[in-house]
Amino acid sequence: MPTSIRIDDILIALKSDKKVKDGKVRFVLPKQIGEAFVTDQVDDESVARILMAIS
C-alpha cells in the first residue's frame, strides 16, 4: 500500500461505496471455490488489521 494513503481514508471511502446498506459496508466473500456470500458483519477494526497486514 502506498504510504500516502491512510487506512482511515480507505475506511471513509468504503463507507461511501454503493455496497453500503443501512450504514454498513457489505462485502462479498469467498466461502469455497465457486461459492461466495454477502455479509455486513465485517467491522472497521478487522478491515484496518487486514490493510495493515498487507501493507
N, C-alpha and C positions, 0 to 999 in steps of 0.2 A: 504494500500500500504506500502510495506517495506520502512523504512526511508533511506535505502541505494540506492534506485532507485530515480533518479531525474526526474521531469517532462520533462525537456529539453532533457534528454536521451531517454525518451519514444517518444517524438515528432521526434527526429532524426531517431529512429528505424522505426517509422511508415512510414517515407519518403523513406525507403529502402525496403519496403514491395512490394510484387508482384502486389498489387492492385493499385499502383501508376501509373497514366497515365498522360503524359504531365506535370509532376512535381506536380500533385495534388493527394492527397490520396483520394481514393474512398471508401465510406462507404455504407454498406447495412444496411438500417434502416427499422424497422417495421412501417407500416402505420396503420394496424389493424390486428387482428388475421388472419393468413393465407395470408397476403399480405405485401410485402416489396418493397422498391425501392432503386435504386443505385444513390448516389449523390457525387459530389466532391465539394459541397458548404459548407463544414464544415471547418471553419478556425482554425488555431492553438490556438487562444485565447479561443475559445469555448471548444476545447479539453482539454486545460490546466485547465479551470474552472471546467469542469466535473471531471477531475482527482483529483483536489484539494478537491472537494466536497465529493468524495468517499474515500478519504484517512483518 
